[in-house]
Amino acid sequence: MASYNPARGWRLDRIPGKRVTPISGIGQGVSLPLWVVRDGEHKGDGQLRLSAGEAEQLHAELCYVLGDSWTPGDVPPCRASKGAFPEVRRP
């Protein structure tokens, strides 16, 4: 049986030292810098662009998996008073 080796194959990772940035102003969404690596060799850079609603949903899911109190479908308490987007529609 083959075992997983993260140093082999294609990977998409955050670029160390680069921060998530807003897209053209507050409330428009965010851009997450990423790089593509194959077998440990850098192949290129890219970005994951999330709408404000998608970013809120990701934030809520991260709160949930990191153990904070949160109910799926709700806005995390730390975002509720900041005009958070409570719902994301999937295509």
GROMACS elastic network, one bead per residue, 0.5 to 0.9 nm:
[ bonds ]
;  ai    aj funct       b0    kb
    4     7     6  0.89991   500
    4     8     6  0.84235   500
    5     8     6  0.56324   500
    5     9     6  0.82277   500
    6     9     6  0.74315   500
    6    10     6  0.87605   500
    6    11     6  0.78653   500
    6    39     6  0.84576   500
    6    40     6  0.87436   500
    7    10     6  0.86875   500
    7    11     6  0.85154   500
    7    38     6  0.81060   500
    7    39     6  0.56096   500
    7    40     6  0.55427   500
    8    11     6  0.83535   500
    8    38     6  0.68059   500
    8    40     6  0.66938   500
    9    37     6  0.80031   500
    9    38     6  0.52485   500
    9    40     6  0.80443   500
   10    36     6  0.71901   500
   10    37     6  0.57582   500
   10    39     6  0.65756   500
   10    40     6  0.85117   500
   11    35     6  0.81752   500
   11    36     6  0.58162   500
   11    37     6  0.51365   500
   11    38     6  0.62358   500
   11    39     6  0.82600   500
   11    40     6  0.85946   500
   12    34     6  0.65192   500
   12    35     6  0.57411   500
   12    37     6  0.64235   500
   12    38     6  0.89294   500
   13    16     6  0.86592   500
   13    33     6  0.85896   500
   13    34     6  0.54280   500
   13    35     6  0.55713   500
   13    36     6  0.67369   500
   13    37     6  0.78646   500
   14    17     6  0.87811   500
   14    18     6  0.79076   500
   14    32     6  0.74428   500
   14    33     6  0.59941   500
   14    35     6  0.62977   500
   14    47     6  0.89845   500
   15    18     6  0.57272   500
   15    19     6  0.83342   500
   15    32     6  0.87346   500
   15    33     6  0.58931   500
   15    34     6  0.51597   500
   15    35     6  0.58909   500
   15    45     6  0.82404   500
   16    19     6  0.83489   500
   16    33     6  0.89965   500
   16    34     6  0.88653   500
   18    21     6  0.89009   500
   18    32     6  0.84105   500
   18    33     6  0.65951   500
   18    34     6  0.88568   500
   19    31     6  0.87762   500
   19    32     6  0.71349   500
   19    33     6  0.72066   500
   20    30     6  0.65605   500
   20    31     6  0.56645   500
   20    33     6  0.67191   500
   21    29     6  0.86035   500
   21    30     6  0.55019   500
   21    31     6  0.53452   500
   21    32     6  0.68289   500
   21    33     6  0.85688   500
   22    25     6  0.60040   500
   22    26     6  0.63272   500
   22    27     6  0.78322   500
   22    28     6  0.71373   500
   22    29     6  0.58561   500
   22    31     6  0.62226   500
   23    26     6  0.73978   500
   23    27     6  0.81594   500
   23    28     6  0.57070   500
   23    29     6  0.52902   500
   23    30     6  0.50716   500
   23    31     6  0.62310   500
   23    49     6  0.80816   500
   23    50     6  0.87993   500
   23    51     6  0.86349   500
   24    27     6  0.87920   500
   24    28     6  0.65956   500
   24    29     6  0.81168   500
   24    30     6  0.87644   500
   25    28     6  0.59450   500
   25    29     6  0.80179   500
   26    29     6  0.73472   500
   26    30     6  0.89025   500
   26    52     6  0.89706   500
   27    30     6  0.84809   500
   27    51     6  0.83413   500
   27    52     6  0.58454   500
   28    50     6  0.88543   500
   28    51     6  0.63182   500
   28    52     6  0.57602   500
   29    49     6  0.72974   500
   29    50     6  0.55294   500
   29    53     6  0.76364   500
   29    54     6  0.80129   500
   29    55     6  0.69028   500
   30    48     6  0.82381   500
   30    49     6  0.58445   500
   30    50     6  0.53671   500
   30    51     6  0.64900   500
   30    52     6  0.68508   500
   30    55     6  0.69927   500
   31    47     6  0.61663   500
   31    48     6  0.56295   500
   31    50     6  0.63600   500
   31    51     6  0.88522   500
   32    46     6  0.85500   500
   32    47     6  0.53436   500
   32    49     6  0.63389   500
   32    50     6  0.80488   500
   33    45     6  0.74785   500
   33    46     6  0.61199   500
   33    48     6  0.65095   500
   33    49     6  0.87684   500
   34    44     6  0.87232   500
   34    45     6  0.57933   500
   34    46     6  0.51481   500
   34    47     6  0.51920   500
   34    48     6  0.70035   500
   35    42     6  0.72904   500
   35    43     6  0.75097   500
   35    44     6  0.56816   500
   35    46     6  0.57727   500
   35    47     6  0.78413   500
   36    41     6  0.85422   500
   36    42     6  0.61235   500
   36    43     6  0.53919   500
   36    44     6  0.52592   500
   36    45     6  0.60347   500
   36    46     6  0.75747   500
   37    40     6  0.58131   500
   37    41     6  0.53052   500
   37    43     6  0.53389   500
   37    44     6  0.73060   500
   38    41     6  0.52478   500
   38    42     6  0.65712   500
   38    43     6  0.67095   500
   39    42     6  0.85487   500
   42    45     6  0.83716   500
   49    55     6  0.89978   500
   50    53     6  0.77459   500
   50    54     6  0.54809   500
   50    55     6  0.56428   500
   51    54     6  0.50991   500
   51    55     6  0.61075   500
   51    56     6  0.85460   500
   52    55     6  0.51251   500
   52    56     6  0.61833   500
   52    57     6  0.86963   500
   52    84     6  0.83420   500
   52    85     6  0.70430   500
   53    56     6  0.50591   500
   53    57     6  0.62351   500
   53    58     6  0.86711   500
   53    84     6  0.77932   500
   53    85     6  0.50912   500
   53    86     6  0.72176   500
   53    87     6  0.65595   500
   53    88     6  0.55176   500
   53    89     6  0.85975   500
   54    57     6  0.50617   500
   54    58     6  0.61910   500
   54    59     6  0.85400   500
   54    85     6  0.84662   500
   54    87     6  0.83366   500
   54    88     6  0.59127   500
   54    89     6  0.85134   500
   55    58     6  0.50792   500
   55    59     6  0.60772   500
   55    60     6  0.85808   500
   55    85     6  0.88816   500
   56    60     6  0.61482   500
   56    61     6  0.86321   500
   56    75     6  0.75603   500
   56    76     6  0.84752   500
   56    79     6  0.82531   500
   56    84     6  0.67656   500
   56    85     6  0.62139   500
   56    86     6  0.74040   500
   56    87     6  0.83467   500
   56    88     6  0.83178   500
   57    60     6  0.50477   500
   57    61     6  0.61746   500
   57    62     6  0.85856   500
   57    73     6  0.82704   500
   57    74     6  0.89482   500
   57    75     6  0.78818   500
   57    85     6  0.80264   500
   57    86     6  0.75709   500
   57    87     6  0.72371   500
   57    88     6  0.66033   500
   58    61     6  0.50801   500
   58    62     6  0.61071   500
   58    63     6  0.85734   500
   59    62     6  0.51291   500
   59    63     6  0.62217   500
   59    64     6  0.86844   500
   59    75     6  0.89319   500
   59    76     6  0.77757   500
   60    63     6  0.50743   500
   60    64     6  0.62876   500
   60    65     6  0.88595   500
   60    70     6  0.73966   500
   60    71     6  0.87209   500
   60    72     6  0.76830   500
   60    73     6  0.83570   500
   60    74     6  0.77266   500
   60    75     6  0.64493   500
   60    76     6  0.54939   500
   60    79     6  0.89824   500
   61    65     6  0.62790   500
   61    66     6  0.85087   500
   61    70     6  0.85796   500
   61    72     6  0.75226   500
   61    76     6  0.89423   500
   62    65     6  0.52381   500
   62    66     6  0.59507   500
   62    67     6  0.85600   500
   62    68     6  0.87061   500
   63    66     6  0.52165   500
   63    67     6  0.63636   500
   63    68     6  0.52230   500
   63    69     6  0.74839   500
   63    70     6  0.69583   500
   63    76     6  0.72793   500
   64    67     6  0.53637   500
   64    68     6  0.55591   500
   64    69     6  0.66808   500
   64    70     6  0.57391   500
   64    71     6  0.76152   500
   64    72     6  0.77648   500
   64    76     6  0.88094   500
   65    68     6  0.75558   500
   67    70     6  0.83515   500
   68    76     6  0.88137   500
   69    76     6  0.81623   500
   69    77     6  0.85099   500
   70    73     6  0.87139   500
   70    74     6  0.70249   500
   70    75     6  0.78565   500
   70    76     6  0.60537   500
   70    77     6  0.76970   500
   71    74     6  0.56453   500
   71    75     6  0.82226   500
   71    76     6  0.81687   500
   72    75     6  0.83349   500
   73    86     6  0.70749   500
   73    87     6  0.69787   500
   74    77     6  0.86420   500
   74    80     6  0.88998   500
   74    86     6  0.61672   500
   74    87     6  0.80512   500
   75    78     6  0.82664   500
   75    79     6  0.64769   500
   75    80     6  0.57557   500
   75    84     6  0.67728   500
   75    85     6  0.73112   500
   75    86     6  0.52950   500
   75    87     6  0.83108   500
   76    79     6  0.54652   500
   76    80     6  0.61844   500
   76    84     6  0.86603   500
   76    86     6  0.89495   500
   77    80     6  0.51447   500
   77    81     6  0.77219   500
   78    81     6  0.73131   500
   78    82     6  0.80869   500
   79    82     6  0.52644   500
   79    83     6  0.71989   500
   79    84     6  0.56638   500
   79    85     6  0.88868   500
   80    83     6  0.64734   500
   80    84     6  0.57270   500
   80    85     6  0.86734   500
   80    86     6  0.86137   500
   81    84     6  0.72848   500
   85    88     6  0.77310   500
